[in-house]
Amino acid sequence: MPADRPPSPCINVCRLGAQGLCIGCLRSGEEIGRWTTMSAQEQWRLLAELAERRKTYEVLAMEVVERIKAELGSSPVVLFMKGTPDFPQCGFSAQTVAALRALGAEFKHVNIFEEPELREALKRFSNWPTYPQLYVKGELVGGCDIALEMYKSGELRKLLAEVGATR
């Protein structure tokens, strides 16, 4: 291994993901904290390990995306939410469920608190940073505010009827 120190693997996306690793560089908090005190050899060794982690992470990310696609294909209406329809864990999820129920909608829900990897991957998949996320026929409709606006205007009723999701 070269004696020169490698550049830091940090790419300035410093946020710990569900597995306790930075979503940017894939180091643990402990590895990030120790980076400057590691020997050059330790740093090079960690970079090699990070390359292997990235391969594993990419495979896992692909598996989670496939799971998201399977969820979206399992029902005409899918709500990714905090909690469950009977026990929502945030006001926005509760309001979205209430609008769907007021329309007599049949929908599948996914509790994002049960699957941290899915929760993080869905934000990237949808390019939508918050929950709940309402999908109709696999397409993102939006979050709570959009769902409520559509409910008030009658658009949501029409959309749900078009896909046969109302009783």
N, C-alpha and C positions, 0 to 999 in steps of 0.2 A: 504494500500500500504506500502511496506517496506520503512523504513527510509533510508536505504543504497542507495547510488547513483547507478544507473544502468550503465553498460558499454555503451560507445558511440555506436550508431547504424552505424557509419561510417564504410564502408568496402573498403575504398580507391579507389572508382570508382567515383571520384568527378567531375561530369559534369551535368549541368542542362539540362534536356530534354525539349521536346516541351511544356509540361504543367507547366514548371517553377519549377519542382521538380528534385532533384538529382536522376539520374538513378540508383545509388547504394543504397542509404538509403531511398529514397523517401521523404526526408525533403525539405522544401522550403529554399531558401537562408536565409530568416529571422530566421527560426528555427535553421538552422546550426549556424548562428551567435550568437544566444541567448543561445545555449546549455550549455555553461560553466557557465552562470549566472542564469540558471533556478534552482529552488529548486528541491530537489530529487523527491518530489511529482509531480512537473510539468514534470520532465523527464520521470517518470514512466507513467504518463498520455499520453505523446507524444508517447512513445513506443507502448502503446495500440492502439493509433490512427494510428500509422504507420502499425501495423499488419492489421488493416482494410483497409488502403490504398493499401497495398500489394495485398489483395484479389481482390479489385476493379481493380487495375492495371493489375493483371494477367488475369482477364476476358476481359478487354479492349485489352490487348496484343493478346489474342487468337482471338478476333474479327478482329483485324487488320491483323493478319496472314491469317485468312480466306479471308479477302478482297484481300490480295496479291495473294493468290491462285486463287481467282476468276478472277482477272485481268490476271494472267498468262494463265488461261484456256480460256479466251475470244478471243484470237487471236493466230495464230501460231508464230507471232513475236511481242514482246512487248518491248518497250523502256521506261524505267524509266529515266526521264531526267529533267534538270533544264529548265523550260519554256516549249514552244511548238515547234513543227517543224518549224512553220512560224516565231516564235519569241523566238529562244533559248536564254537562259539567261547565258550561259557560252560557251566558245570556244570549249570545249570538246564535249558538247552536239551538238553544231552546226556541228562539224566535223563528228560525228557519223551519224547525220541526212543526211548530204551531201553524205556520203558513201552509205547509204541505198537508198537514192533517185537516186543516179547515177546508181544503179543496178535495178531501177524500182520496189523496194520492197514495198509491202503493209504491213504496220505495225501499231500497236496501240501504242499510247504514253500515258504516265501518267506524269503529271507535279507534281514533288515532292514538289514544293513550295506551292501547294494548300493544302497539307495534311501533316503537320509536324509529326503527329504520324506515318503515313505510312513511311515517310522518315527515321525516326529513326528505326522503326521495320524492314524495308527492309535491312538495314545494318546488322542486326543480322541474319535475315532469310537467306541472301545470303552469309554471312561471307565475304562481299566485302565492304570496307569502303567508296568508292567514287561513284560519278555519272558522266556520265550516266551508267546505267546497261542495257545491251542488253540480252534478253532472246529469245531463239528459242525453241518452243515446251515445254515451261515451264522450260527449263534448262538454267542456266546462261552461256552465251558465254563469257562475260567479259565487260570491259569498253572500252573507246575510243581507247586506244593504241592497244588492242587486235583486236577490230573490224577493225581498219585501217590496221593492218598487214594482217588480213584475207581478207580484200578487195583487197589489193595489190597482194596477192598471188593467188587470185581466189577462196580461200576456202569459203569466205562469199557468193559469187555468187552461188556456188555449194550447200551450206547448205540451202540457201533461196529457191533455185529451188526444193530441195528435199522435202521441206514442202509446196510447192505450193504458196510461198509468193512473187513470181515475176510475172510481167505482160508479 
